[in-house]
Amino acid sequence: MANTKKPMPNPFYVILVIAGVIFCITACAYGTMTLLFLHPESAEQADASRKSFLSLVDQHGLTAMVVELIVLALATVAAIATDDYWQRKSNRIGDEKQGNRHES
């Protein structure tokens, strides 16, 4: 019978992907805000929804990016530190499943 042992994912990898995507979106928004403020004539022509978004990014963008970087750093350290644990747990579960198959 083919070995269908699927490794148990490290949950910190999921956190890393989510935090990375959010950081990427925040960084792009922050960069866009900066570019629009370099050309004030285009920022003045912006509609109300864009102005409120730019205001939000202007007020909280740097804080959001710093918090996201901290989350990324902590999740990276946690993922590296617990990788062996999740690998062993995955192997243990796979061995138990194979043991149950052989008993049948």
C-alpha positions as CSV (number, residue, x, y, z in Angstrom):
1,M,0.0,0.0,0.0
2,A,1.3,3.5,-0.9
3,N,2.6,5.6,1.9
4,T,0.0,8.4,2.3
5,K,1.6,10.0,5.3
6,K,0.9,13.7,5.1
7,P,3.0,15.9,7.3
8,M,1.3,17.9,9.9
9,P,1.7,21.6,9.0
10,N,3.3,24.0,11.4
11,P,0.6,26.4,12.5
12,F,3.1,29.3,12.6
13,Y,3.6,29.0,8.8
14,V,-0.1,29.9,8.4
15,I,0.4,32.9,10.6
16,L,3.5,33.8,8.6
17,V,1.6,33.7,5.3
18,I,-1.4,35.7,6.6
19,A,0.9,38.3,8.3
20,G,3.1,38.5,5.2
21,V,0.1,39.2,2.9
22,I,-1.3,41.8,5.2
23,F,2.2,43.4,5.5
24,C,2.5,43.5,1.7
25,I,-0.9,45.2,1.3
26,T,0.0,47.7,4.0
27,A,3.4,48.5,2.5
28,C,1.8,49.0,-0.9
29,A,-0.9,51.3,0.5
30,Y,1.8,53.3,2.4
31,G,3.9,53.6,-0.7
32,T,0.8,54.7,-2.7
33,M,0.0,57.3,-0.1
34,T,3.5,58.6,-0.2
35,L,3.5,58.9,-3.9
36,L,0.2,60.7,-4.0
37,F,1.4,63.2,-1.4
38,L,4.4,63.9,-3.6
39,H,1.9,65.1,-6.2
40,P,-0.6,67.2,-4.2
41,E,-2.6,68.1,-7.3
42,S,-3.6,64.5,-7.9
43,A,-4.4,64.0,-4.2
44,E,-6.7,67.0,-4.2
45,Q,-8.7,65.5,-7.1
46,A,-9.3,62.2,-5.2
47,D,-12.8,61.3,-4.3
48,A,-13.9,61.1,-0.6
49,S,-13.4,57.4,-0.2
50,R,-9.8,57.6,-1.4
51,K,-9.1,60.6,0.8
52,S,-10.5,58.8,3.9
53,F,-8.3,55.7,3.0
54,L,-5.2,57.9,2.5
55,S,-6.0,59.7,5.8
56,L,-6.2,56.3,7.6
57,V,-2.9,55.1,6.1
58,D,-1.3,58.4,6.9
59,Q,-2.4,58.2,10.5
60,H,-1.9,54.5,11.2
61,G,0.2,53.1,8.4
62,L,3.6,53.3,10.1
63,T,2.2,51.8,13.3
64,A,0.5,49.0,11.4
65,M,3.7,48.2,9.5
66,V,5.8,48.1,12.7
67,V,3.2,45.8,14.4
68,E,3.1,43.5,11.4
69,L,6.9,43.3,11.3
70,I,6.9,42.3,15.0
71,V,4.3,39.6,14.3
72,L,6.3,38.4,11.3
73,A,9.5,38.3,13.4
74,L,7.9,36.4,16.3
75,A,6.1,34.0,14.0
76,T,9.4,33.3,12.2
77,V,11.2,32.5,15.4
78,A,8.3,30.4,16.7
79,A,8.1,28.5,13.3
80,I,11.8,27.7,13.4
81,A,11.8,26.8,17.1
82,T,8.8,24.5,16.8
83,D,9.5,22.9,13.5
84,D,11.1,19.8,15.0
85,Y,8.2,19.4,17.3
86,W,5.6,19.4,14.5
87,Q,7.7,17.1,12.4
88,R,8.0,14.6,15.2
89,K,4.3,14.8,16.0
90,S,3.5,14.3,12.3
91,N,5.8,11.2,12.2
92,R,4.2,9.8,15.4
93,I,0.7,10.2,14.0
94,G,1.8,8.6,10.7
95,D,3.3,5.7,12.5
96,E,0.2,5.2,14.5
97,K,-1.9,5.1,11.4
98,Q,0.4,2.7,9.7
99,G,0.3,0.5,12.8
100,N,-3.5,0.5,12.7
101,R,-3.5,-0.6,9.0
102,H,-1.2,-3.5,9.8
103,E,-3.5,-4.7,12.6
104,S,-6.5,-4.9,10.3
